[in-house]
Amino acid sequence: MNNDLTIRLETSEDFLVVERLTRDAFWNKYRPGCLEPYVLHQFRKSENFIKELSLILELNGRIIGHIMFAKSKIICKDKVVPVLTFGPFSILPQEQGKGYGKILLDYAMNKAKALGATILAIEGDPDLYAHFGFVKGKTVGIIYADDPSADYFLVKELCPNALSTSPGKYYDPKDYFVDENDAVEYIKNMQ
């Protein structure tokens, strides 16, 4: 079987397909239903959305994965440190566990670094993301503002010593927070 993989920028023609993929990847994963397709839909309008890092993974011409990045920050005692976060990060359920997510994430992190990013911060599975070099934020003095004891808040240096800043708090971009009723209605009406 020919496994022709392509990673490319998302275009507006991809939006609905990617939102459906995101719905399928997150449906009933962390809660009944999901909010992630609506978060993605809304986030594309945000000043924190990074178009150059909204990437699609295609397998034999079919979209099987997507990742998006956003600008965020760590607030330290004496400065604000710009960081990037990512997500939703989606792979079609039937293609999960085959290494495609690793391919897309490795590519995306390298592209983020090439665009000047020095630190990534995410909420995710510590065991999964440890394979990509992420560590629990609190182990390096950076806590998640919404849940200071969170083991799922993770950070990664893209440049040496980028995390050697003073202790600080990470804040999600406000655009990640959507009205749940609006999200349910939007997802219900997705064609």
KEDO-174728 format. One line per field, with one value per residue: residue number from 1; residue in three letters; chain; x, y, z of N, C-alpha, C in turn. Coordinates in nm, 2 decimals. Layout:
N
kolba: (NUM, ...) $
dodren: (Ala, ...) $
rolo: (A, ...) $
nx: (X, ...) $
ny: (Y, ...) $
nz: (Z, ...) $
cax: (X, ...) $
cay: (Y, ...) $
caz: (Z, ...) $
cx: (X, ...) $
cy: (Y, ...) $
cz: (Z, ...) $
//
This chain:
191
kolba: (1, 2, 3, 4, 5, 6, 7, 8, 9, 10, 11, 12, 13, 14, 15, 16, 17, 18, 19, 20, 21, 22, 23, 24, 25, 26, 27, 28, 29, 30, 31, 32, 33, 34, 35, 36, 37, 38, 39, 40, 41, 42, 43, 44, 45, 46, 47, 48, 49, 50, 51, 52, 53, 54, 55, 56, 57, 58, 59, 60, 61, 62, 63, 64, 65, 66, 67, 68, 69, 70, 71, 72, 73, 74, 75, 76, 77, 78, 79, 80, 81, 82, 83, 84, 85, 86, 87, 88, 89, 90, 91, 92, 93, 94, 95, 96, 97, 98, 99, 100, 101, 102, 103, 104, 105, 106, 107, 108, 109, 110, 111, 112, 113, 114, 115, 116, 117, 118, 119, 120, 121, 122, 123, 124, 125, 126, 127, 128, 129, 130, 131, 132, 133, 134, 135, 136, 137, 138, 139, 140, 141, 142, 143, 144, 145, 146, 147, 148, 149, 150, 151, 152, 153, 154, 155, 156, 157, 158, 159, 160, 161, 162, 163, 164, 165, 166, 167, 168, 169, 170, 171, 172, 173, 174, 175, 176, 177, 178, 179, 180, 181, 182, 183, 184, 185, 186, 187, 188, 189, 190, 191) $
dodren: (Met, Asn, Asn, Asp, Leu, Thr, Ile, Arg, Leu, Glu, Thr, Ser, Glu, Asp, Phe, Leu, Val, Val, Glu, Arg, Leu, Thr, Arg, Asp, Ala, Phe, Trp, Asn, Lys, Tyr, Arg, Pro, Gly, Cys, Leu, Glu, Pro, Tyr, Val, Leu, His, Gln, Phe, Arg, Lys, Ser, Glu, Asn, Phe, Ile, Lys, Glu, Leu, Ser, Leu, Ile, Leu, Glu, Leu, Asn, Gly, Arg, Ile, Ile, Gly, His, Ile, Met, Phe, Ala, Lys, Ser, Lys, Ile, Ile, Cys, Lys, Asp, Lys, Val, Val, Pro, Val, Leu, Thr, Phe, Gly, Pro, Phe, Ser, Ile, Leu, Pro, Gln, Glu, Gln, Gly, Lys, Gly, Tyr, Gly, Lys, Ile, Leu, Leu, Asp, Tyr, Ala, Met, Asn, Lys, Ala, Lys, Ala, Leu, Gly, Ala, Thr, Ile, Leu, Ala, Ile, Glu, Gly, Asp, Pro, Asp, Leu, Tyr, Ala, His, Phe, Gly, Phe, Val, Lys, Gly, Lys, Thr, Val, Gly, Ile, Ile, Tyr, Ala, Asp, Asp, Pro, Ser, Ala, Asp, Tyr, Phe, Leu, Val, Lys, Glu, Leu, Cys, Pro, Asn, Ala, Leu, Ser, Thr, Ser, Pro, Gly, Lys, Tyr, Tyr, Asp, Pro, Lys, Asp, Tyr, Phe, Val, Asp, Glu, Asn, Asp, Ala, Val, Glu, Tyr, Ile, Lys, Asn, Met, Gln) $
rolo: (A, A, A, A, A, A, A, A, A, A, A, A, A, A, A, A, A, A, A, A, A, A, A, A, A, A, A, A, A, A, A, A, A, A, A, A, A, A, A, A, A, A, A, A, A, A, A, A, A, A, A, A, A, A, A, A, A, A, A, A, A, A, A, A, A, A, A, A, A, A, A, A, A, A, A, A, A, A, A, A, A, A, A, A, A, A, A, A, A, A, A, A, A, A, A, A, A, A, A, A, A, A, A, A, A, A, A, A, A, A, A, A, A, A, A, A, A, A, A, A, A, A, A, A, A, A, A, A, A, A, A, A, A, A, A, A, A, A, A, A, A, A, A, A, A, A, A, A, A, A, A, A, A, A, A, A, A, A, A, A, A, A, A, A, A, A, A, A, A, A, A, A, A, A, A, A, A, A, A, A, A, A, A, A, A, A, A, A, A, A, A) $
nx: (0.08, 0.05, 0.17, 0.13, 0.22, 0.14, 0.21, 0.05, -0.04, -0.35, -0.64, -0.92, -1.10, -1.08, -1.19, -1.45, -1.42, -1.20, -1.31, -1.50, -1.34, -1.21, -1.42, -1.49, -1.25, -1.25, -1.49, -1.69, -1.46, -1.34, -1.56, -1.92, -2.01, -1.85, -1.65, -1.45, -1.45, -1.59, -1.44, -1.21, -1.34, -1.41, -1.17, -1.02, -1.07, -0.93, -0.69, -0.48, -0.45, -0.24, -0.19, 0.01, 0.07, -0.14, -0.20, -0.24, -0.25, -0.23, -0.32, -0.25, -0.39, -0.62, -0.76, -0.64, -0.54, -0.49, -0.35, -0.34, -0.19, -0.14, -0.09, 0.03, 0.10, 0.34, 0.34, 0.57, 0.74, 0.88, 0.85, 0.69, 0.66, 0.65, 0.48, 0.40, 0.10, -0.07, -0.35, -0.69, -0.56, -0.57, -0.63, -0.78, -1.00, -0.98, -0.72, -0.55, -0.28, -0.10, 0.13, 0.10, 0.02, 0.26, 0.43, 0.30, 0.30, 0.58, 0.68, 0.53, 0.62, 0.89, 0.85, 0.73, 0.95, 1.12, 0.99, 1.04, 0.95, 1.01, 0.93, 0.69, 0.37, 0.12, -0.19, -0.22, -0.18, 0.05, 0.22, 0.20, 0.30, 0.55, 0.72, 0.77, 0.94, 0.82, 0.76, 0.63, 0.49, 0.50, 0.73, 0.94, 0.90, 0.68, 0.35, 0.01, -0.23, -0.50, -0.52, -0.32, -0.20, -0.19, -0.10, -0.12, -0.05, 0.19, 0.52, 0.77, 1.09, 1.20, 1.43, 1.76, 1.78, 1.55, 1.35, 1.47, 1.38, 1.24, 1.02, 0.68, 0.33, 0.12, -0.11, -0.40, -0.49, -0.76, -0.94, -0.98, -1.19, -1.52, -1.87, -2.07, -2.33, -2.35, -2.15, -2.25, -2.48, -2.37, -2.21, -2.41, -2.54, -2.36, -2.29) $
ny: (-0.12, 0.22, 0.48, 0.78, 1.06, 1.39, 1.71, 2.02, 2.37, 2.47, 2.56, 2.79, 2.63, 2.39, 2.41, 2.30, 2.03, 1.98, 2.06, 1.86, 1.63, 1.70, 1.69, 1.41, 1.30, 1.39, 1.33, 1.24, 1.19, 1.34, 1.43, 1.41, 1.43, 1.70, 2.00, 2.10, 2.13, 2.36, 2.54, 2.55, 2.65, 2.91, 3.01, 3.06, 3.32, 3.48, 3.70, 3.57, 3.33, 3.14, 3.14, 3.03, 2.81, 2.63, 2.34, 2.06, 1.71, 1.49, 1.17, 0.98, 1.18, 1.23, 1.40, 1.34, 1.44, 1.72, 2.02, 2.31, 2.62, 2.87, 3.20, 3.26, 3.32, 3.34, 3.47, 3.62, 3.74, 3.97, 4.00, 3.93, 3.64, 3.54, 3.26, 2.96, 2.77, 2.46, 2.31, 2.25, 1.93, 1.69, 1.36, 1.14, 0.90, 0.62, 0.62, 0.66, 0.58, 0.49, 0.63, 0.86, 1.10, 1.16, 1.22, 1.45, 1.63, 1.65, 1.77, 2.01, 2.12, 2.17, 2.36, 2.56, 2.63, 2.73, 2.95, 3.11, 3.05, 2.97, 2.84, 2.59, 2.54, 2.33, 2.17, 1.84, 1.48, 1.37, 1.14, 1.06, 1.30, 1.32, 1.17, 1.35, 1.53, 1.70, 1.84, 1.83, 2.14, 2.25, 2.14, 2.28, 2.53, 2.67, 2.73, 2.63, 2.87, 2.83, 2.60, 2.54, 2.30, 2.12, 1.83, 1.78, 2.01, 2.11, 2.17, 2.27, 2.32, 2.48, 2.60, 2.60, 2.66, 2.82, 2.79, 2.88, 3.09, 3.32, 3.19, 3.14, 3.20, 3.03, 3.13, 3.05, 3.14, 3.36, 3.29, 3.02, 2.96, 2.90, 2.96, 2.71, 2.63, 2.75, 2.61, 2.35, 2.38, 2.47, 2.24, 2.05, 2.14, 2.11, 2.03) $
nz: (0.00, -0.08, 0.11, 0.09, 0.24, 0.32, 0.44, 0.49, 0.47, 0.62, 0.44, 0.37, 0.24, 0.36, 0.61, 0.71, 0.67, 0.84, 1.08, 1.12, 1.13, 1.37, 1.54, 1.53, 1.63, 1.90, 2.00, 2.27, 2.42, 2.64, 2.77, 2.76, 2.42, 2.25, 2.25, 2.10, 1.80, 1.77, 1.92, 1.76, 1.52, 1.61, 1.69, 1.47, 1.40, 1.58, 1.71, 1.82, 1.69, 1.48, 1.16, 1.00, 1.13, 1.12, 1.04, 0.81, 0.78, 0.53, 0.40, 0.13, -0.02, 0.14, 0.41, 0.72, 0.96, 1.18, 1.32, 1.53, 1.62, 1.88, 2.01, 2.33, 2.68, 2.95, 3.27, 3.45, 3.75, 3.69, 3.41, 3.10, 2.93, 2.60, 2.46, 2.28, 2.22, 2.15, 1.98, 1.92, 1.85, 1.62, 1.51, 1.28, 1.42, 1.32, 1.22, 1.43, 1.65, 1.47, 1.43, 1.29, 1.42, 1.56, 1.35, 1.24, 1.47, 1.53, 1.29, 1.30, 1.54, 1.47, 1.27, 1.41, 1.58, 1.38, 1.31, 1.52, 1.78, 2.12, 2.34, 2.42, 2.55, 2.69, 2.76, 2.84, 2.80, 3.03, 3.01, 2.74, 2.60, 2.71, 2.55, 2.35, 2.46, 2.64, 2.97, 3.30, 3.39, 3.65, 3.75, 3.66, 3.76, 3.64, 3.65, 3.59, 3.55, 3.58, 3.73, 3.95, 4.06, 3.85, 3.69, 3.42, 3.28, 3.07, 2.95, 2.70, 2.59, 2.31, 2.24, 2.38, 2.73, 2.74, 2.92, 3.15, 3.29, 3.54, 3.80, 3.70, 3.58, 3.36, 3.12, 2.94, 2.61, 2.58, 2.39, 2.38, 2.55, 2.52, 2.47, 2.60, 2.52, 2.27, 2.13, 2.14, 1.98, 1.74, 1.66, 1.64, 1.42, 1.21, 0.89) $
cax: (0.00, 0.12, 0.13, 0.18, 0.19, 0.17, 0.17, 0.04, -0.12, -0.50, -0.70, -1.06, -1.18, -1.06, -1.24, -1.56, -1.37, -1.12, -1.40, -1.56, -1.23, -1.19, -1.54, -1.47, -1.14, -1.28, -1.63, -1.70, -1.33, -1.32, -1.69, -2.02, -2.00, -1.72, -1.65, -1.33, -1.47, -1.64, -1.33, -1.14, -1.41, -1.41, -1.03, -0.96, -1.09, -0.86, -0.55, -0.38, -0.44, -0.13, -0.23, 0.12, 0.09, -0.26, -0.14, -0.31, -0.18, -0.30, -0.27, -0.31, -0.49, -0.73, -0.72, -0.65, -0.50, -0.49, -0.30, -0.34, -0.12, -0.19, 0.00, -0.01, 0.20, 0.37, 0.36, 0.66, 0.74, 0.94, 0.83, 0.59, 0.73, 0.56, 0.49, 0.29, 0.03, -0.14, -0.47, -0.71, -0.47, -0.67, -0.61, -0.90, -0.99, -0.93, -0.58, -0.48, -0.20, -0.02, 0.24, 0.07, 0.02, 0.40, 0.48, 0.25, 0.35, 0.73, 0.68, 0.47, 0.71, 1.00, 0.81, 0.71, 1.08, 1.17, 0.91, 1.09, 0.90, 1.12, 0.87, 0.55, 0.29, 0.00, -0.26, -0.23, -0.14, 0.20, 0.29, 0.21, 0.38, 0.69, 0.79, 0.81, 1.02, 0.74, 0.77, 0.52, 0.53, 0.54, 0.87, 1.03, 0.85, 0.58, 0.22, -0.11, -0.31, -0.64, -0.51, -0.18, -0.14, -0.21, 0.00, -0.15, 0.00, 0.32, 0.60, 0.88, 1.19, 1.24, 1.56, 1.82, 1.76, 1.43, 1.27, 1.54, 1.32, 1.19, 0.89, 0.57, 0.20, 0.08, -0.24, -0.45, -0.55, -0.90, -1.02, -1.01, -1.31, -1.64, -2.00, -2.10, -2.45, -2.32, -2.08, -2.34, -2.57, -2.29, -2.18, -2.54, -2.58, -2.25, -2.33) $
cay: (0.00, 0.34, 0.57, 0.91, 1.16, 1.53, 1.81, 2.15, 2.47, 2.46, 2.67, 2.80, 2.52, 2.28, 2.43, 2.21, 1.89, 1.97, 2.06, 1.72, 1.55, 1.73, 1.63, 1.27, 1.27, 1.43, 1.30, 1.16, 1.16, 1.40, 1.47, 1.38, 1.52, 1.77, 2.14, 2.13, 2.18, 2.50, 2.62, 2.57, 2.74, 3.04, 3.05, 3.11, 3.47, 3.54, 3.76, 3.47, 3.22, 3.15, 3.07, 2.96, 2.68, 2.56, 2.24, 1.95, 1.59, 1.41, 1.04, 0.95, 1.28, 1.24, 1.47, 1.26, 1.51, 1.87, 2.08, 2.45, 2.68, 3.00, 3.27, 3.26, 3.38, 3.31, 3.59, 3.61, 3.85, 4.09, 4.01, 3.85, 3.55, 3.48, 3.11, 2.91, 2.65, 2.40, 2.23, 2.10, 1.84, 1.58, 1.25, 1.06, 0.78, 0.50, 0.64, 0.68, 0.47, 0.44, 0.72, 0.98, 1.21, 1.20, 1.29, 1.59, 1.71, 1.68, 1.87, 2.14, 2.18, 2.22, 2.48, 2.66, 2.68, 2.80, 3.08, 3.19, 3.00, 2.92, 2.75, 2.54, 2.51, 2.27, 2.08, 1.71, 1.36, 1.37, 1.02, 1.07, 1.41, 1.30, 1.12, 1.46, 1.62, 1.79, 1.81, 1.90, 2.28, 2.28, 2.09, 2.39, 2.66, 2.73, 2.67, 2.66, 2.97, 2.78, 2.48, 2.54, 2.17, 2.04, 1.74, 1.78, 2.13, 2.06, 2.27, 2.21, 2.42, 2.46, 2.65, 2.58, 2.75, 2.90, 2.78, 2.92, 3.22, 3.31, 3.12, 3.22, 3.14, 3.02, 3.17, 3.02, 3.25, 3.37, 3.23, 2.88, 2.95, 2.93, 2.93, 2.56, 2.62, 2.79, 2.50, 2.23, 2.42, 2.47, 2.11, 1.98, 2.18, 2.09, 1.94) $
caz: (0.00, -0.09, 0.22, 0.05, 0.34, 0.28, 0.54, 0.42, 0.54, 0.61, 0.37, 0.41, 0.18, 0.45, 0.74, 0.75, 0.68, 0.96, 1.20, 1.13, 1.18, 1.51, 1.61, 1.53, 1.72, 2.04, 2.05, 2.40, 2.48, 2.77, 2.82, 2.66, 2.30, 2.25, 2.22, 2.02, 1.67, 1.78, 1.96, 1.63, 1.44, 1.67, 1.71, 1.34, 1.39, 1.68, 1.68, 1.88, 1.59, 1.39, 1.03, 0.94, 1.20, 1.12, 0.95, 0.78, 0.74, 0.43, 0.36, -0.01, -0.06, 0.23, 0.53, 0.84, 1.08, 1.19, 1.44, 1.52, 1.73, 1.92, 2.09, 2.47, 2.76, 3.09, 3.34, 3.56, 3.84, 3.63, 3.27, 3.03, 2.83, 2.50, 2.43, 2.19, 2.27, 2.03, 2.00, 1.91, 1.77, 1.59, 1.41, 1.26, 1.51, 1.26, 1.19, 1.55, 1.69, 1.36, 1.42, 1.21, 1.51, 1.58, 1.23, 1.23, 1.58, 1.51, 1.18, 1.35, 1.64, 1.40, 1.20, 1.52, 1.61, 1.27, 1.31, 1.63, 1.90, 2.20, 2.44, 2.39, 2.67, 2.65, 2.86, 2.77, 2.87, 3.06, 2.96, 2.59, 2.56, 2.75, 2.43, 2.26, 2.53, 2.73, 3.11, 3.38, 3.41, 3.79, 3.78, 3.62, 3.81, 3.57, 3.69, 3.51, 3.63, 3.61, 3.81, 3.99, 4.09, 3.74, 3.63, 3.28, 3.22, 3.02, 2.87, 2.62, 2.54, 2.17, 2.24, 2.51, 2.84, 2.72, 3.05, 3.27, 3.34, 3.68, 3.81, 3.65, 3.56, 3.23, 3.09, 2.81, 2.53, 2.61, 2.28, 2.41, 2.63, 2.44, 2.53, 2.57, 2.44, 2.13, 2.08, 2.11, 1.87, 1.62, 1.63, 1.60, 1.28, 1.12, 0.78) $
cx: (0.09, 0.08, 0.19, 0.13, 0.23, 0.12, 0.17, -0.04, -0.27, -0.54, -0.85, -1.14, -1.17, -1.14, -1.35, -1.51, -1.28, -1.20, -1.47, -1.46, -1.21, -1.30, -1.52, -1.36, -1.17, -1.41, -1.63, -1.57, -1.31, -1.45, -1.79, -2.01, -1.86, -1.75, -1.54, -1.35, -1.51, -1.52, -1.24, -1.21, -1.40, -1.26, -0.97, -0.98, -1.01, -0.72, -0.44, -0.36, -0.32, -0.15, -0.12, 0.14, -0.05, -0.24, -0.23, -0.22, -0.28, -0.24, -0.34, -0.42, -0.61, -0.69, -0.74, -0.60, -0.49, -0.43, -0.31, -0.26, -0.17, -0.08, -0.05, 0.11, 0.22, 0.41, 0.45, 0.66, 0.78, 0.92, 0.72, 0.67, 0.63, 0.59, 0.39, 0.23, -0.03, -0.26, -0.59, -0.60, -0.54, -0.61, -0.74, -0.89, -0.94, -0.78, -0.49, -0.39, -0.11, 0.11, 0.22, 0.07, 0.17, 0.46, 0.43, 0.30, 0.50, 0.75, 0.64, 0.56, 0.84, 0.97, 0.79, 0.85, 1.14, 1.11, 0.95, 1.03, 1.01, 1.06, 0.73, 0.49, 0.16, -0.07, -0.27, -0.18, 0.01, 0.27, 0.31, 0.31, 0.52, 0.78, 0.83, 0.89, 0.95, 0.76, 0.66, 0.57, 0.57, 0.67, 0.97, 0.99, 0.75, 0.45, 0.11, -0.20, -0.44, -0.64, -0.37, -0.12, -0.15, -0.09, -0.01, -0.10, 0.15, 0.39, 0.72, 0.96, 1.21, 1.38, 1.63, 1.80, 1.64, 1.35, 1.35, 1.50, 1.28, 1.06, 0.78, 0.44, 0.17, -0.07, -0.28, -0.50, -0.70, -0.99, -1.05, -1.14, -1.43, -1.76, -2.04, -2.23, -2.43, -2.25, -2.16, -2.43, -2.49, -2.26, -2.30, -2.57, -2.47, -2.30, -2.22) $
cy: (0.12, 0.44, 0.71, 1.01, 1.30, 1.62, 1.95, 2.24, 2.44, 2.58, 2.68, 2.69, 2.40, 2.29, 2.33, 2.07, 1.88, 1.98, 1.93, 1.63, 1.57, 1.68, 1.48, 1.23, 1.29, 1.38, 1.20, 1.12, 1.21, 1.43, 1.42, 1.48, 1.58, 1.92, 2.18, 2.18, 2.33, 2.59, 2.65, 2.67, 2.89, 3.10, 3.11, 3.26, 3.54, 3.60, 3.66, 3.35, 3.24, 3.07, 2.99, 2.83, 2.61, 2.46, 2.12, 1.83, 1.52, 1.27, 1.00, 1.05, 1.30, 1.30, 1.37, 1.32, 1.66, 1.91, 2.23, 2.51, 2.82, 3.06, 3.27, 3.33, 3.32, 3.44, 3.56, 3.74, 3.98, 4.10, 3.91, 3.77, 3.50, 3.33, 3.08, 2.79, 2.59, 2.32, 2.31, 2.04, 1.71, 1.48, 1.17, 0.93, 0.65, 0.51, 0.66, 0.56, 0.42, 0.53, 0.84, 1.11, 1.26, 1.27, 1.43, 1.68, 1.74, 1.78, 2.01, 2.20, 2.24, 2.35, 2.59, 2.72, 2.77, 2.94, 3.17, 3.15, 2.94, 2.82, 2.72, 2.51, 2.45, 2.20, 1.95, 1.60, 1.36, 1.25, 1.02, 1.18, 1.41, 1.25, 1.23, 1.56, 1.72, 1.74, 1.88, 2.04, 2.31, 2.23, 2.19, 2.53, 2.73, 2.66, 2.72, 2.75, 2.91, 2.66, 2.46, 2.40, 2.07, 1.96, 1.74, 1.91, 2.10, 2.18, 2.20, 2.33, 2.38, 2.52, 2.63, 2.69, 2.85, 2.90, 2.82, 3.06, 3.21, 3.24, 3.21, 3.14, 3.15, 3.06, 3.13, 3.14, 3.25, 3.30, 3.09, 2.86, 3.00, 2.90, 2.79, 2.55, 2.65, 2.68, 2.38, 2.26, 2.41, 2.33, 2.03, 2.02, 2.17, 1.99, 1.83) $
cz: (0.00, 0.02, 0.18, 0.15, 0.29, 0.40, 0.47, 0.51, 0.52, 0.53, 0.41, 0.35, 0.27, 0.58, 0.79, 0.77, 0.81, 1.08, 1.22, 1.18, 1.33, 1.59, 1.63, 1.63, 1.86, 2.09, 2.17, 2.46, 2.62, 2.84, 2.72, 2.54, 2.30, 2.22, 2.12, 1.88, 1.67, 1.83, 1.84, 1.54, 1.48, 1.67, 1.58, 1.33, 1.49, 1.64, 1.74, 1.79, 1.50, 1.27, 0.98, 1.01, 1.22, 1.00, 0.93, 0.74, 0.65, 0.41, 0.23, -0.05, 0.03, 0.36, 0.65, 0.97, 1.07, 1.32, 1.42, 1.64, 1.75, 2.01, 2.23, 2.55, 2.90, 3.16, 3.46, 3.65, 3.77, 3.47, 3.22, 2.92, 2.73, 2.47, 2.33, 2.26, 2.14, 2.08, 1.96, 1.81, 1.74, 1.48, 1.40, 1.35, 1.44, 1.21, 1.31, 1.58, 1.58, 1.34, 1.34, 1.30, 1.54, 1.47, 1.22, 1.34, 1.56, 1.40, 1.23, 1.45, 1.57, 1.32, 1.30, 1.56, 1.50, 1.26, 1.43, 1.77, 1.99, 2.31, 2.39, 2.53, 2.63, 2.78, 2.78, 2.86, 2.90, 3.00, 2.81, 2.55, 2.61, 2.64, 2.34, 2.34, 2.62, 2.88, 3.18, 3.42, 3.55, 3.83, 3.74, 3.66, 3.74, 3.60, 3.60, 3.59, 3.67, 3.71, 3.85, 4.02, 3.97, 3.69, 3.47, 3.21, 3.19, 2.94, 2.80, 2.57, 2.39, 2.15, 2.37, 2.60, 2.83, 2.85, 3.17, 3.31, 3.48, 3.68, 3.76, 3.63, 3.42, 3.22, 2.95, 2.74, 2.56, 2.51, 2.29, 2.49, 2.55, 2.52, 2.50, 2.49, 2.30, 2.06, 2.04, 1.99, 1.74, 1.57, 1.58, 1.46, 1.18, 1.01, 0.74) $
//
